[in-house]
Amino acid sequence: MRKNMLLKLPLWFFNHLLNFVLPNSCIVCGKEIEQNLVCNDCLNLIVHPESPLCPHCGRPIENVKTCIFCRFEKNLDYGRAFTLYVPPVDKIIHHFKYRGKTILADFFGLGMSGILKNDFYLHDADYLTPVPLFWWKKLRRTYNQAELLSKIINKESGIPVLNCLVRVKNTRTQTRLDHKKRQENVKNAFRLKKGISIRNKKIIIIDDVMTTGATIKECARVLKENGAEEVYSLVGAITH
């Protein structure tokens, strides 16, 4: 009898009970919230890049023409970022990238889409190309965060996604490497997929984070060497 009575209770009751027992909490500060993953207080702490910006990667600069990482850049023509990779964005990206919080792709993807739509160069691109993961890493993680972002940006902008790059080296994580070692780590790590033509096309490379830019610039080199006319970057966050 009691079992039958429980079955008749509405679904909203069980959801309310579950939230009471296991309330949602902000993934950044741990504060209890009713919905979403990040509280408004933490969202208000997010910093967006402001001019002047490096013309190649979109990193904030002061009294120089380009940032220190793009001083001799030849392959990446232009770049922009949605946020700066400073707290709380660093923690949000970590949950998106490593802890399966794929719903965060909506937040970053929509923000990146807003930049694309209002940018003179980006809005006129031919393709979006996500930075690929090595097949084993994608199998282990079950998703590529750059692909998730690309799908949302495609939906918002109409620019088609072209998965034209393959990662042929299982590179080490870049996190603890300096700029020179990052470049060495990703050298010749990518190639263009067979049978794909990108000649005279304008392509935007999509990724979640840019630090020194070594990975994206190696992708840009491959695209340029295979005939791309212009190569841009658009990322969820960039280091300052």
FIKOLZA-1660 file (N, C-alpha, C; in steps of 0.1 Angstrom, whole numbers, plus 5000, padded with zeros to 4 digits):
% residues 240
   i   px   py   pz ch aa at
   1 5008 4988 5000  A  M  N
   1 5000 5000 5000  A  M CA
   1 5009 5013 5000  A  M  C
   2 5018 5013 5009  A  R  N
   2 5027 5024 5010  A  R CA
   2 5035 5026 4997  A  R  C
   3 5039 5015 4991  A  K  N
   3 5046 5015 4978  A  K CA
   3 5038 5022 4968  A  K  C
   4 5025 5018 4967  A  N  N
   4 5016 5024 4957  A  N CA
   4 5014 5039 4959  A  N  C
   5 5013 5043 4972  A  M  N
   5 5012 5057 4975  A  M CA
   5 5024 5065 4970  A  M  C
   6 5036 5060 4972  A  L  N
   6 5048 5066 4967  A  L CA
   6 5048 5068 4952  A  L  C
   7 5044 5058 4945  A  L  N
   7 5043 5058 4931  A  L CA
   7 5034 5069 4925  A  L  C
   8 5024 5072 4933  A  K  N
   8 5014 5082 4929  A  K CA
   8 5019 5097 4931  A  K  C
   9 5030 5098 4939  A  L  N
   9 5035 5112 4942  A  L CA
   9 5040 5118 4929  A  L  C
  10 5038 5131 4926  A  P  N
  10 5043 5137 4914  A  P CA
  10 5058 5137 4913  A  P  C
  11 5063 5138 4901  A  L  N
  11 5078 5138 4898  A  L CA
  11 5085 5150 4905  A  L  C
  12 5078 5162 4905  A  W  N
  12 5084 5174 4911  A  W CA
  12 5087 5172 4925  A  W  C
  13 5079 5163 4932  A  F  N
  13 5082 5161 4947  A  F CA
  13 5095 5154 4949  A  F  C
  14 5098 5144 4940  A  F  N
  14 5110 5136 4941  A  F CA
  14 5122 5145 4938  A  F  C
  15 5120 5154 4927  A  N  N
  15 5131 5163 4924  A  N CA
  15 5134 5173 4935  A  N  C
  16 5123 5178 4941  A  H  N
  16 5125 5187 4953  A  H CA
  16 5132 5180 4964  A  H  C
  17 5128 5167 4967  A  L  N
  17 5134 5160 4978  A  L CA
  17 5149 5157 4975  A  L  C
  18 5152 5154 4962  A  L  N
  18 5166 5151 4959  A  L CA
  18 5174 5164 4960  A  L  C
  19 5169 5175 4956  A  N  N
  19 5176 5188 4958  A  N CA
  19 5178 5192 4972  A  N  C
  20 5169 5187 4981  A  F  N
  20 5170 5190 4995  A  F CA
  20 5181 5182 5001  A  F  C
  21 5181 5169 4997  A  V  N
  21 5192 5160 5003  A  V CA
  21 5205 5163 4996  A  V  C
  22 5206 5165 4983  A  L  N
  22 5218 5168 4976  A  L CA
  22 5217 5181 4968  A  L  C
  23 5217 5192 4975  A  P  N
  23 5215 5205 4969  A  P CA
  23 5226 5208 4959  A  P  C
  24 5222 5216 4948  A  N  N
  24 5232 5220 4938  A  N CA
  24 5241 5230 4945  A  N  C
  25 5254 5229 4941  A  S  N
  25 5264 5239 4946  A  S CA
  25 5272 5244 4935  A  S  C
  26 5277 5256 4937  A  C  N
  26 5285 5263 4927  A  C CA
  26 5299 5255 4926  A  C  C
  27 5303 5252 4913  A  I  N
  27 5315 5244 4912  A  I CA
  27 5328 5252 4915  A  I  C
  28 5326 5265 4916  A  V  N
  28 5337 5274 4919  A  V CA
  28 5339 5276 4934  A  V  C
  29 5328 5282 4940  A  C  N
  29 5329 5285 4954  A  C CA
  29 5322 5276 4964  A  C  C
  30 5314 5267 4959  A  G  N
  30 5307 5257 4967  A  G CA
  30 5294 5262 4973  A  G  C
  31 5290 5274 4970  A  K  N
  31 5278 5280 4976  A  K CA
  31 5266 5273 4970  A  K  C
  32 5256 5270 4979  A  E  N
  32 5244 5263 4974  A  E CA
  32 5236 5272 4965  A  E  C
  33 5232 5266 4953  A  I  N
  33 5224 5274 4943  A  I CA
  33 5212 5265 4939  A  I  C
  34 5202 5271 4933  A  E  N
  34 5190 5263 4929  A  E CA
  34 5192 5256 4916  A  E  C
  35 5199 5263 4907  A  Q  N
  35 5201 5256 4894  A  Q CA
  35 5215 5261 4888  A  Q  C
  36 5218 5256 4876  A  N  N
  36 5231 5259 4870  A  N CA
  36 5243 5253 4877  A  N  C
  37 5255 5256 4872  A  L  N
  37 5267 5251 4879  A  L CA
  37 5275 5262 4885  A  L  C
  38 5273 5274 4881  A  V  N
  38 5281 5285 4887  A  V CA
  38 5271 5296 4892  A  V  C
  39 5274 5301 4904  A  C  N
  39 5265 5311 4910  A  C CA
  39 5268 5325 4904  A  C  C
  40 5258 5334 4905  A  N  N
  40 5259 5347 4899  A  N CA
  40 5271 5355 4905  A  N  C
  41 5274 5353 4917  A  D  N
  41 5286 5360 4923  A  D CA
  41 5299 5356 4916  A  D  C
  42 5300 5344 4913  A  C  N
  42 5312 5339 4905  A  C CA
  42 5312 5344 4891  A  C  C
  43 5300 5343 4885  A  L  N
  43 5299 5348 4871  A  L CA
  43 5303 5362 4870  A  L  C
  44 5300 5370 4880  A  N  N
  44 5303 5385 4879  A  N CA
  44 5318 5387 4881  A  N  C
  45 5325 5377 4884  A  L  N
  45 5340 5379 4886  A  L CA
  45 5347 5376 4873  A  L  C
  46 5340 5371 4863  A  I  N
  46 5347 5367 4850  A  I CA
  46 5351 5380 4843  A  I  C
  47 5363 5379 4838  A  V  N
  47 5370 5391 4831  A  V CA
  47 5371 5388 4816  A  V  C
  48 5367 5398 4808  A  H  N
  48 5368 5397 4794  A  H CA
  48 5379 5405 4788  A  H  C
  49 5386 5401 4778  A  P  N
  49 5397 5408 4772  A  P CA
  49 5393 5422 4767  A  P  C
  50 5401 5432 4770  A  E  N
  50 5398 5446 4766  A  E CA
  50 5410 5451 4758  A  E  C
  51 5407 5460 4748  A  S  N
  51 5417 5466 4740  A  S CA
  51 5427 5474 4748  A  S  C
  52 5440 5475 4744  A  P  N
  52 5445 5469 4731  A  P CA
  52 5448 5454 4732  A  P  C
  53 5446 5447 4721  A  L  N
  53 5447 5433 4720  A  L CA
  53 5458 5429 4710  A  L  C
  54 5465 5418 4712  A  C  N
  54 5474 5413 4702  A  C CA
  54 5467 5410 4689  A  C  C
  55 5471 5415 4678  A  P  N
  55 5463 5412 4665  A  P CA
  55 5463 5398 4661  A  P  C
  56 5473 5390 4666  A  H  N
  56 5473 5376 4662  A  H CA
  56 5465 5366 4670  A  H  C
  57 5465 5368 4684  A  C  N
  57 5459 5359 4693  A  C CA
  57 5447 5365 4701  A  C  C
  58 5447 5378 4702  A  G  N
  58 5436 5385 4710  A  G CA
  58 5440 5386 4725  A  G  C
  59 5452 5384 4728  A  R  N
  59 5457 5386 4742  A  R CA
  59 5458 5401 4745  A  R  C
  60 5454 5406 4757  A  P  N
  60 5456 5420 4761  A  P CA
  60 5471 5423 4761  A  P  C
  61 5474 5435 4755  A  I  N
  61 5488 5439 4755  A  I CA
  61 5489 5454 4759  A  I  C
  62 5501 5458 4762  A  E  N
  62 5503 5472 4766  A  E CA
  62 5516 5478 4760  A  E  C
  63 5514 5488 4752  A  N  N
  63 5526 5496 4746  A  N CA
  63 5534 5487 4737  A  N  C
  64 5529 5477 4731  A  V  N
  64 5536 5469 4721  A  V CA
  64 5527 5465 4710  A  V  C
  65 5533 5461 4699  A  K  N
  65 5525 5458 4687  A  K CA
  65 5518 5444 4688  A  K  C
  66 5526 5434 4694  A  T  N
  66 5521 5421 4695  A  T CA
  66 5525 5415 4709  A  T  C
  67 5518 5405 4714  A  C  N
  67 5522 5399 4726  A  C CA
  67 5536 5391 4724  A  C  C
  68 5542 5388 4735  A  I  N
  68 5555 5381 4735  A  I CA
  68 5555 5368 4727  A  I  C
  69 5543 5361 4727  A  F  N
  69 5542 5348 4721  A  F CA
  69 5540 5349 4706  A  F  C
  70 5536 5361 4701  A  C  N
  70 5532 5362 4687  A  C CA
  70 5542 5372 4679  A  C  C
  71 5553 5374 4685  A  R  N
  71 5563 5384 4680  A  R CA
  71 5567 5380 4666  A  R  C
  72 5569 5368 4663  A  F  N
  72 5574 5363 4650  A  F CA
  72 5563 5354 4643  A  F  C
  73 5551 5356 4647  A  E  N
  73 5540 5347 4641  A  E CA
  73 5537 5350 4627  A  E  C
  74 5536 5340 4618  A  K  N
  74 5534 5341 4604  A  K CA
  74 5521 5333 4599  A  K  C
  75 5517 5324 4607  A  N  N
  75 5506 5315 4603  A  N CA
  75 5492 5319 4608  A  N  C
  76 5492 5323 4621  A  L  N
  76 5479 5327 4627  A  L CA
  76 5477 5342 4624  A  L  C
  77 5467 5345 4615  A  D  N
  77 5465 5359 4611  A  D CA
  77 5458 5367 4621  A  D  C
  78 5449 5361 4629  A  Y  N
  78 5440 5369 4637  A  Y CA
  78 5434 5361 4648  A  Y  C
  79 5431 5366 4660  A  G  N
  79 5425 5358 4670  A  G CA
  79 5417 5366 4680  A  G  C
  80 5407 5359 4686  A  R  N
  80 5400 5366 4697  A  R CA
  80 5396 5355 4707  A  R  C
  81 5393 5360 4720  A  A  N
  81 5390 5351 4731  A  A CA
  81 5377 5357 4738  A  A  C
  82 5369 5348 4744  A  F  N
  82 5357 5352 4751  A  F CA
  82 5360 5358 4765  A  F  C
  83 5369 5351 4772  A  T  N
  83 5373 5355 4786  A  T CA
  83 5388 5354 4788  A  T  C
  84 5392 5360 4799  A  L  N
  84 5406 5358 4803  A  L CA
  84 5407 5345 4812  A  L  C
  85 5418 5338 4811  A  Y  N
  85 5420 5326 4819  A  Y CA
  85 5426 5329 4833  A  Y  C
  86 5417 5336 4840  A  V  N
  86 5420 5339 4854  A  V CA
  86 5408 5335 4863  A  V  C
  87 5410 5333 4876  A  P  N
  87 5399 5329 4884  A  P CA
  87 5386 5338 4882  A  P  C
  88 5374 5332 4881  A  P  N
  88 5371 5318 4883  A  P CA
  88 5371 5310 4870  A  P  C
  89 5375 5316 4859  A  V  N
  89 5374 5308 4846  A  V CA
  89 5383 5296 4846  A  V  C
  90 5394 5297 4852  A  D  N
  90 5403 5285 4852  A  D CA
  90 5397 5273 4858  A  D  C
  91 5389 5275 4869  A  K  N
  91 5383 5264 4876  A  K CA
  91 5371 5259 4867  A  K  C
  92 5364 5268 4861  A  I  N
  92 5352 5264 4853  A  I CA
  92 5357 5256 4841  A  I  C
  93 5368 5261 4834  A  I  N
  93 5374 5253 4823  A  I CA
  93 5378 5239 4827  A  I  C
  94 5384 5238 4839  A  H  N
  94 5388 5225 4844  A  H CA
  94 5376 5215 4845  A  H  C
  95 5365 5220 4850  A  H  N
  95 5353 5212 4851  A  H CA
  95 5348 5208 4837  A  H  C
  96 5349 5217 4828  A  F  N
  96 5344 5215 4814  A  F CA
  96 5353 5205 4807  A  F  C
  97 5366 5206 4809  A  K  N
  97 5375 5198 4802  A  K CA
  97 5378 5184 4808  A  K  C
  98 5378 5183 4821  A  Y  N
  98 5383 5171 4827  A  Y CA
  98 5372 5164 4836  A  Y  C
  99 5362 5171 4840  A  R  N
  99 5352 5165 4849  A  R CA
  99 5338 5162 4843  A  R  C
 100 5338 5163 4830  A  G  N
 100 5326 5159 4823  A  G CA
 100 5314 5169 4823  A  G  C
 101 5317 5181 4827  A  K  N
 101 5306 5191 4828  A  K CA
 101 5304 5197 4814  A  K  C
 102 5300 5189 4805  A  T  N
 102 5299 5193 4791  A  T CA
 102 5288 5204 4788  A  T  C
 103 5279 5205 4798  A  I  N
 103 5269 5216 4796  A  I CA
 103 5275 5230 4796  A  I  C
 104 5287 5231 4802  A  L  N
 104 5294 5244 4802  A  L CA
 104 5298 5248 4788  A  L  C
 105 5297 5239 4778  A  A  N
 105 5300 5242 4764  A  A CA
 105 5290 5253 4759  A  A  C
 106 5278 5252 4765  A  D  N
 106 5268 5262 4762  A  D CA
 106 5272 5276 4766  A  D  C
 107 5277 5278 4778  A  F  N
 107 5282 5291 4783  A  F CA
 107 5293 5296 4774  A  F  C
 108 5303 5289 4772  A  F  N
 108 5315 5294 4764  A  F CA
 108 5311 5295 4749  A  F  C
 109 5304 5285 4744  A  G  N
 109 5300 5285 4730  A  G CA
 109 5292 5297 4726  A  G  C
 110 5282 5301 4735  A  L  N
 110 5273 5312 4732  A  L CA
 110 5281 5325 4733  A  L  C
 111 5290 5326 4743  A  G  N
 111 5299 5338 4744  A  G CA
 111 5308 5340 4732  A  G  C
 112 5314 5329 4728  A  M  N
 112 5323 5329 4716  A  M CA
 112 5315 5333 4704  A  M  C
 113 5303 5328 4703  A  S  N
 113 5294 5331 4691  A  S CA
 113 5291 5346 4691  A  S  C
 114 5289 5352 4702  A  G  N
 114 5286 5366 4703  A  G CA
 114 5298 5374 4697  A  G  C
 115 5310 5370 4701  A  I  N
 115 5322 5377 4696  A  I CA
 115 5323 5375 4680  A  I  C
 116 5321 5363 4676  A  L  N
 116 5322 5360 4662  A  L CA
 116 5312 5368 4653  A  L  C
 117 5300 5369 4658  A  K  N
 117 5290 5376 4650  A  K CA
 117 5293 5391 4648  A  K  C
 118 5300 5397 4658  A  N  N
 118 5303 5411 4658  A  N CA
 118 5317 5415 4654  A  N  C
 119 5324 5405 4649  A  D  N
 119 5338 5407 4645  A  D CA
 119 5340 5408 4630  A  D  C
 120 5347 5418 4626  A  F  N
 120 5348 5421 4612  A  F CA
 120 5354 5409 4604  A  F  C
 121 5364 5403 4610  A  Y  N
 121 5371 5392 4603  A  Y CA
 121 5364 5378 4605  A  Y  C
 122 5361 5375 4618  A  L  N
 122 5356 5362 4621  A  L CA
 122 5342 5359 4614  A  L  C
 123 5334 5369 4614  A  H  N
 123 5320 5366 4609  A  H CA
 123 5319 5361 4594  A  H  C
 124 5330 5364 4587  A  D  N
 124 5331 5361 4573  A  D CA
 124 5338 5348 4569  A  D  C
 125 5342 5340 4580  A  A  N
 125 5350 5328 4577  A  A CA
 125 5342 5317 4570  A  A  C
 126 5349 5308 4564  A  D  N
 126 5343 5297 4556  A  D CA
 126 5340 5285 4565  A  D  C
 127 5349 5282 4574  A  Y  N
 127 5348 5270 4582  A  Y CA
 127 5352 5273 4597  A  Y  C
 128 5347 5264 4606  A  L  N
 128 5352 5263 4619  A  L CA
 128 5359 5250 4620  A  L  C
 129 5371 5250 4626  A  T  N
 129 5379 5238 4627  A  T CA
 129 5383 5236 4642  A  T  C
 130 5377 5226 4649  A  P  N
 130 5381 5223 4663  A  P CA
 130 5395 5217 4663  A  P  C
 131 5403 5221 4673  A  V  N
 131 5416 5214 4676  A  V CA
 131 5413 5200 4680  A  V  C
 132 5419 5190 4672  A  P  N
 132 5416 5176 4675  A  P CA
 132 5423 5170 4687  A  P  C
 133 5417 5161 4694  A  L  N
 133 5424 5153 4704  A  L CA
 133 5430 5141 4698  A  L  C
 134 5441 5135 4704  A  F  N
 134 5446 5122 4699  A  F CA
 134 5435 5112 4702  A  F  C
 135 5434 5102 4694  A  W  N
 135 5422 5093 4694  A  W CA
 135 5421 5086 4708  A  W  C
 136 5432 5083 4714  A  W  N
 136 5432 5076 4727  A  W CA
 136 5427 5085 4738  A  W  C
 137 5431 5098 4738  A  K  N
 137 5426 5108 4748  A  K CA
 137 5411 5110 4746  A  K  C
 138 5406 5111 4734  A  K  N
 138 5392 5113 4731  A  K CA
 138 5384 5101 4736  A  K  C
 139 5389 5089 4734  A  L  N
 139 5383 5077 4738  A  L CA
 139 5382 5076 4753  A  L  C
 140 5392 5081 4760  A  R  N
 140 5392 5080 4775  A  R CA
 140 5383 5091 4780  A  R  C
 141 5383 5103 4774  A  R  N
 141 5375 5114 4779  A  R CA
 141 5361 5113 4775  A  R  C
 142 5359 5107 4763  A  T  N
 142 5346 5105 4757  A  T CA
 142 5341 5117 4749  A  T  C
 143 5348 5128 4749  A  Y  N
 143 5344 5139 4741  A  Y CA
 143 5356 5148 4739  A  Y  C
 144 5354 5157 4729  A  N  N
 144 5364 5167 4726  A  N CA
 144 5358 5180 4728  A  N  C
 145 5362 5188 4738  A  Q  N
 145 5356 5200 4742  A  Q CA
 145 5356 5210 4731  A  Q  C
 146 5366 5210 4722  A  A  N
 146 5367 5219 4711  A  A CA
 146 5356 5216 4701  A  A  C
 147 5352 5204 4699  A  E  N
 147 5342 5200 4690  A  E CA
 147 5328 5204 4695  A  E  C
 148 5326 5203 4709  A  L  N
 148 5314 5207 4715  A  L CA
 148 5312 5222 4713  A  L  C
 149 5322 5230 4715  A  L  N
 149 5321 5244 4713  A  L CA
 149 5318 5248 4698  A  L  C
 150 5325 5240 4689  A  S  N
 150 5323 5243 4675  A  S CA
 150 5308 5240 4670  A  S  C
 151 5302 5230 4676  A  K  N
 151 5288 5227 4673  A  K CA
 151 5279 5238 4677  A  K  C
 152 5281 5244 4689  A  I  N
 152 5273 5255 4694  A  I CA
 152 5275 5267 4685  A  I  C
 153 5287 5270 4682  A  I  N
 153 5290 5282 4674  A  I CA
 153 5284 5281 4660  A  I  C
 154 5285 5269 4655  A  N  N
 154 5279 5266 4642  A  N CA
 154 5264 5269 4642  A  N  C
 155 5257 5264 4653  A  K  N
 155 5243 5266 4654  A  K CA
 155 5239 5281 4655  A  K  C
 156 5248 5289 4662  A  E  N
 156 5245 5303 4663  A  E CA
 156 5249 5311 4651  A  E  C
 157 5259 5307 4644  A  S  N
 157 5265 5316 4633  A  S CA
 157 5262 5311 4619  A  S  C
 158 5259 5297 4618  A  G  N
 158 5257 5292 4605  A  G CA
 158 5270 5288 4598  A  G  C
 159 5281 5291 4603  A  I  N
 159 5294 5287 4597  A  I CA
 159 5296 5272 4599  A  I  C
 160 5298 5265 4588  A  P  N
 160 5299 5250 4590  A  P CA
 160 5312 5246 4597  A  P  C
 161 5311 5234 4604  A  V  N
 161 5322 5228 4611  A  V CA
 161 5329 5219 4601  A  V  C
 162 5342 5220 4600  A  L  N
 162 5350 5211 4591  A  L CA
 162 5361 5205 4600  A  L  C
 163 5359 5192 4603  A  N  N
 163 5369 5185 4611  A  N CA
 163 5380 5180 4602  A  N  C
 164 5389 5190 4598  A  C  N
 164 5399 5187 4587  A  C CA
 164 5412 5183 4593  A  C  C
 165 5415 5184 4606  A  L  N
 165 5428 5181 4611  A  L CA
 165 5427 5168 4619  A  L  C
 166 5438 5161 4619  A  V  N
 166 5440 5148 4626  A  V CA
 166 5453 5150 4635  A  V  C
 167 5451 5146 4648  A  R  N
 167 5463 5146 4657  A  R CA
 167 5470 5133 4656  A  R  C
 168 5482 5133 4651  A  V  N
 168 5489 5121 4648  A  V CA
 168 5499 5117 4659  A  V  C
 169 5501 5127 4669  A  K  N
 169 5511 5124 4680  A  K CA
 169 5503 5125 4693  A  K  C
 170 5505 5116 4702  A  N  N
 170 5499 5116 4715  A  N CA
 170 5508 5125 4724  A  N  C
 171 5507 5138 4723  A  T  N
 171 5516 5148 4729  A  T CA
 171 5513 5148 4744  A  T  C
 172 5524 5152 4752  A  R  N
 172 5522 5154 4766  A  R CA
 172 5513 5166 4769  A  R  C
 173 5507 5166 4781  A  T  N
 173 5500 5178 4784  A  T CA
 173 5509 5190 4785  A  T  C
 174 5504 5202 4780  A  Q  N
 174 5512 5214 4779  A  Q CA
 174 5513 5221 4792  A  Q  C
 175 5505 5217 4802  A  T  N
 175 5503 5225 4814  A  T CA
 175 5516 5230 4821  A  T  C
 176 5525 5221 4822  A  R  N
 176 5537 5225 4830  A  R CA
 176 5550 5227 4821  A  R  C
 177 5547 5229 4808  A  L  N
 177 5558 5232 4799  A  L CA
 177 5560 5247 4796  A  L  C
 178 5572 5251 4794  A  D  N
 178 5574 5265 4790  A  D CA
 178 5572 5267 4775  A  D  C
 179 5572 5279 4770  A  H  N
 179 5568 5282 4757  A  H CA
 179 5576 5274 4746  A  H  C
 180 5590 5273 4748  A  K  N
 180 5598 5266 4739  A  K CA
 180 5595 5251 4739  A  K  C
 181 5593 5245 4750  A  K  N
 181 5590 5231 4751  A  K CA
 181 5576 5228 4746  A  K  C
 182 5567 5237 4748  A  R  N
 182 5553 5236 4742  A  R CA
 182 5554 5235 4727  A  R  C
 183 5562 5243 4721  A  Q  N
 183 5564 5243 4706  A  Q CA
 183 5570 5230 4702  A  Q  C
 184 5580 5225 4709  A  E  N
 184 5586 5212 4705  A  E CA
 184 5576 5201 4707  A  E  C
 185 5568 5202 4717  A  N  N
 185 5558 5191 4721  A  N CA
 185 5548 5189 4710  A  N  C
 186 5544 5200 4704  A  V  N
 186 5533 5199 4693  A  V CA
 186 5538 5199 4679  A  V  C
 187 5551 5200 4677  A  K  N
 187 5557 5201 4664  A  K CA
 187 5553 5188 4656  A  K  C
 188 5548 5190 4644  A  N  N
 188 5543 5179 4635  A  N CA
 188 5533 5170 4642  A  N  C
 189 5525 5175 4651  A  A  N
 189 5515 5167 4658  A  A CA
 189 5502 5166 4650  A  A  C
 190 5501 5174 4640  A  F  N
 190 5488 5174 4632  A  F CA
 190 5491 5173 4617  A  F  C
 191 5481 5168 4611  A  R  N
 191 5481 5168 4596  A  R CA
 191 5467 5170 4591  A  R  C
 192 5466 5174 4578  A  L  N
 192 5453 5175 4572  A  L CA
 192 5447 5162 4568  A  L  C
 193 5434 5160 4570  A  K  N
 193 5428 5147 4566  A  K CA
 193 5429 5146 4551  A  K  C
 194 5431 5134 4546  A  K  N
 194 5432 5131 4532  A  K CA
 194 5418 5134 4525  A  K  C
 195 5419 5139 4513  A  G  N
 195 5408 5142 4505  A  G CA
 195 5400 5155 4508  A  G  C
 196 5406 5163 4517  A  I  N
 196 5399 5175 4521  A  I CA
 196 5407 5187 4515  A  I  C
 197 5400 5196 4508  A  S  N
 197 5406 5208 4502  A  S CA
 197 5402 5220 4510  A  S  C
 198 5412 5228 4514  A  I  N
 198 5409 5241 4521  A  I CA
 198 5416 5252 4514  A  I  C
 199 5419 5250 4502  A  R  N
 199 5426 5261 4494  A  R CA
 199 5417 5273 4493  A  R  C
 200 5424 5285 4496  A  N  N
 200 5417 5298 4495  A  N CA
 200 5406 5300 4505  A  N  C
 201 5405 5292 4515  A  K  N
 201 5394 5293 4525  A  K CA
 201 5399 5300 4537  A  K  C
 202 5389 5307 4544  A  K  N
 202 5392 5314 4557  A  K CA
 202 5387 5305 4568  A  K  C
 203 5396 5301 4577  A  I  N
 203 5392 5291 4587  A  I CA
 203 5395 5296 4601  A  I  C
 204 5385 5293 4610  A  I  N
 204 5387 5297 4624  A  I CA
 204 5390 5284 4632  A  I  C
 205 5401 5284 4639  A  I  N
 205 5405 5273 4647  A  I CA
 205 5398 5275 4661  A  I  C
 206 5390 5265 4666  A  I  N
 206 5383 5266 4678  A  I CA
 206 5389 5258 4689  A  I  C
 207 5391 5264 4701  A  D  N
 207 5396 5256 4712  A  D CA
 207 5391 5262 4725  A  D  C
 208 5392 5255 4736  A  D  N
 208 5387 5260 4749  A  D CA
 208 5397 5271 4755  A  D  C
 209 5410 5268 4755  A  V  N
 209 5420 5277 4761  A  V CA
 209 5432 5279 4752  A  V  C
 210 5437 5291 4752  A  M  N
 210 5450 5294 4746  A  M CA
 210 5459 5300 4757  A  M  C
 211 5471 5293 4759  A  T  N
 211 5481 5298 4768  A  T CA
 211 5491 5305 4760  A  T  C
 212 5502 5298 4756  A  T  N
 212 5512 5304 4747  A  T CA
 212 5507 5304 4733  A  T  C
 213 5498 5296 4729  A  G  N
 213 5493 5295 4716  A  G CA
 213 5500 5285 4707  A  G  C
 214 5509 5277 4713  A  A  N
 214 5517 5268 4705  A  A CA
 214 5509 5257 4698  A  A  C
 215 5498 5252 4704  A  T  N
 215 5490 5242 4697  A  T CA
 215 5482 5248 4686  A  T  C
 216 5476 5259 4688  A  I  N
 216 5468 5265 4678  A  I CA
 216 5476 5270 4666  A  I  C
 217 5488 5275 4669  A  K  N
 217 5497 5280 4659  A  K CA
 217 5503 5268 4650  A  K  C
 218 5505 5257 4656  A  E  N
 218 5509 5245 4649  A  E CA
 218 5498 5240 4639  A  E  C
 219 5485 5241 4644  A  C  N
 219 5474 5238 4636  A  C CA
 219 5473 5248 4624  A  C  C
 220 5475 5261 4627  A  A  N
 220 5475 5271 4617  A  A CA
 220 5486 5269 4606  A  A  C
 221 5498 5264 4611  A  R  N
 221 5508 5262 4601  A  R CA
 221 5504 5251 4591  A  R  C
 222 5498 5240 4596  A  V  N
 222 5494 5229 4588  A  V CA
 222 5483 5234 4578  A  V  C
 223 5474 5242 4583  A  L  N
 223 5463 5248 4574  A  L CA
 223 5469 5257 4563  A  L  C
 224 5478 5266 4567  A  K  N
 224 5484 5275 4557  A  K CA
 224 5492 5267 4547  A  K  C
 225 5500 5257 4551  A  E  N
 225 5508 5249 4542  A  E CA
 225 5499 5241 4532  A  E  C
 226 5487 5239 4536  A  N  N
 226 5477 5232 4527  A  N CA
 226 5468 5241 4520  A  N  C
 227 5471 5254 4519  A  G  N
 227 5464 5263 4510  A  G CA
 227 5454 5272 4516  A  G  C
 228 5452 5272 4529  A  A  N
 228 5442 5281 4535  A  A CA
 228 5447 5296 4533  A  A  C
 229 5437 5304 4529  A  E  N
 229 5440 5318 4527  A  E CA
 229 5443 5326 4540  A  E  C
 230 5433 5325 4549  A  E  N
 230 5435 5331 4562  A  E CA
 230 5431 5321 4573  A  E  C
 231 5439 5322 4584  A  V  N
 231 5436 5313 4596  A  V CA
 231 5435 5322 4608  A  V  C
 232 5423 5320 4615  A  Y  N
 232 5420 5328 4627  A  Y CA
 232 5418 5318 4639  A  Y  C
 233 5418 5324 4651  A  S  N
 233 5415 5316 4662  A  S CA
 233 5404 5322 4670  A  S  C
 234 5396 5314 4677  A  L  N
 234 5386 5318 4686  A  L CA
 234 5385 5308 4698  A  L  C
 235 5388 5313 4710  A  V  N
 235 5389 5304 4721  A  V CA
 235 5380 5309 4733  A  V  C
 236 5377 5300 4742  A  G  N
 236 5369 5303 4753  A  G CA
 236 5376 5312 4763  A  G  C
 237 5389 5310 4765  A  A  N
 237 5397 5317 4774  A  A CA
 237 5411 5318 4770  A  A  C
 238 5418 5329 4773  A  I  N
 238 5432 5331 4770  A  I CA
 238 5439 5337 4782  A  I  C
 239 5452 5333 4783  A  T  N
 239 5460 5338 4795  A  T CA
 239 5463 5352 4792  A  T  C
 240 5466 5359 4803  A  H  N
 240 5469 5374 4803  A  H CA
 240 5484 5376 4803  A  H  C
% end
